[in-house]
Amino acid sequence: MGHERFHYRNLEEIKEKARELGVHIPFSQNTELLTKEVSFGNVTLKNRLGIAPLEGADGLADGSPSELTLRRYLRYARGGSGMIWIEAIALAPEARCGTKQMMLTKDNLDNFKAFTAAIREAGMQANGFAPYLVIQAHHSGRYSAPGGKAAPLIAYRHPVLDKGMDIDDSCIVTDDYLKKVEEEFAEFALLAKEAGFDAVDVKCCHGYLLTELTSAYERPGMYGGSFENRTRLLRNSVQAAKVHETKDFMVTVRIGIYDGLAWPYGFGVKEGGDSTPDMDEPIRLVRSLYEDYGVSMVNLTVGNPCVYKHMNRPYDMGAYIPDEHPLEGMARISACIGAVKKAVPEMFISASAPSYLRQYAGFYTAGAIEEGLLDQMLFGRMAYANPGFANQIAENGMIDPAKTCVACGSCETLIGGGKPTGCVVRDGEVYLPYFKELKK
Ligand SMILES: Cc1cc2nc3c(=O)[nH]c(=O)nc-3n(C[C@H](O)[C@H](O)[C@H](O)COP(=O)(O)O)c2cc1C
């Protein structure tokens, strides 16, 4: 079953469609609150708008950012967002998902220092402030492909995710290996601090190694089974990274709170139940990160984009068209994130996935904040297409309809094909040639 393409001429038409589908999408009539400063812990952000982590597949062989990487981030910095959550950066050679994924090492530290300095400078020059810079520490897990060849490192044999992959029991990582990963997060945090980032993200989302462990109900040993064991790698890695925390350098986590898979193969579902979201365990995890580990901000997301893209980022066109309408997907995302925020209101919650709503994404973000579902929104595909969305909201109250993302999936095609990734539609001079190479 397909669904109609986005054709709404105003907010009222979107609300009408949501009513027809029987789902709730929060909307505010104005976006003023998005452009005001907001604080949590030791951090003050210039506004509540940020850039979501977005891989570019344009890093150099040694893991450093390239000229094209820098171009992307300078555009983001000039666009006026208060925060840039920098993309997945591998924490070890075997954790890399390809030869063009960035990796932070002692040897390329100076290149990352120059990178953060240039991004700050661009923000200062364009807007009079430097965006808050978070770096995402990444382990590709089952999607590891160092040297460009798949070399999966999995938490357990997964009947859904193993399909179509060349996987056997030898791909299951040992507890000793996971202990080593905890130390690597600490080393990464120290390097990230030295490189000039404001925060490090112990990434635990989207089907990669840390996320997969959250559903390792049947894995034996200290990283599987109970809630404590399934979240051990995340919690220990946070603790290890926190050794390097200061008032100017923070540890945070991007958490996948729902995988879209039934128990015992997905997180954020009921024990013994189907794939209906159940936020009990995600709430427990976020509360523990706040109370026991002193984490003051987390970034919540859903879905495994390597398998169920539509759950992570509702779209119009893509590799497959799901049964559900994109507005149903939007409603699921905000309901899951909102349930966590309501249960742990002290935690500052970054959310994402507004881009399907195009120029109306700001009204959605403001509505969700007013309803107490989240505190800040990170824009993904919109940022590739229209890095100036934050300044447009500040200046005109809404995103420029002529510049908005159209949720066409071309950025997905580029990243899936290992090509430098950006917006084929709005930044075609740079990215259309790469897209054409894939279509040959
Ligand atoms: C091409 C592409 C690359 C992405 N790379 C990352 C990444 O490196 N790390 C991450 O956590 N999420 C990544 N995401 C997910 C986005 O951060 C975001 O959650 C998602 O696109 C939904 O937001 P949107 O609706 O605003 O696009 C990526 C998404 C896309 C489309």
The ligand as a Gaussian input file, in Angstrom:
#p B3LYP/6-31G(d) Opt

LIG

0 1
 C       21.907000      10.114000       5.257000
 C       21.723000      10.095000       6.737000
 C       22.809000       9.914000       7.597000
 C       22.620000       9.853000       8.979000
 N       23.708000       9.712000       9.807000
 C       23.526000       9.612000      11.150000
 C       24.644000       9.509000      12.041000
 O       25.803000       9.588000      11.651000
 N       24.358000       9.329000      13.361000
 C       23.084000       9.291000      13.862000
 O       22.888000       9.124000      15.058000
 N       22.026000       9.459000      13.039000
 C       22.204000       9.632000      11.720000
 N       21.128000       9.852000      10.905000
 C       19.782000      10.015000      11.505000
 C       19.481000      11.493000      11.747000
 O       20.306000      12.006000      12.781000
 C       18.011000      11.750000      12.151000
 O       17.722000      11.033000      13.329000
 C       17.018000      11.332000      11.077000
 O       17.424000      11.769000       9.804000
 C       15.618000      11.856000      11.382000
 O       15.599000      13.273000      11.365000
 P       14.979000      14.085000      10.108000
 O       13.543000      13.675000       9.992000
 O       15.103000      15.521000      10.517000
 O       15.783000      13.726000       8.910000
 C       21.314000       9.967000       9.524000
 C       20.230000      10.183000       8.664000
 C       20.419000      10.258000       7.290000
 C       19.232000      10.533000       6.397000

